[in-house]
Amino acid sequence: MSLQEWRGIKARVFEREGGRCQWCGRRGTDFHHVVKRSAGGADHVDNIVLLCRRDHERTDLSGKGRLVIVPLGDERFRFTYFW
């Protein structure tokens, strides 16, 4: 994928999300691959959400405090937070 294509995907995701973290609504700063690239996840708008830094870090936690995002297709996602 070219840098220009990646920038286009990021711009589309940013516009879709209104520049806001999709979990807490703060300013979005990080583009998160819902299915990690190392696990076969694609650089595609159906696999990328905009998150704030804090919530992006929560996707890598295990157990309490973890944010889990499941892709539902058609650029929709389900978010679950483990308290």
Protein Blocks (a to p, Z undefined) as FASTA:
>chain_A
ZZklmmmmmmmmmmmnnopafklopacfbdcdfbafklopacdfklcccddfklmmmmmp
ghehiacdddebjhiacddddZZ
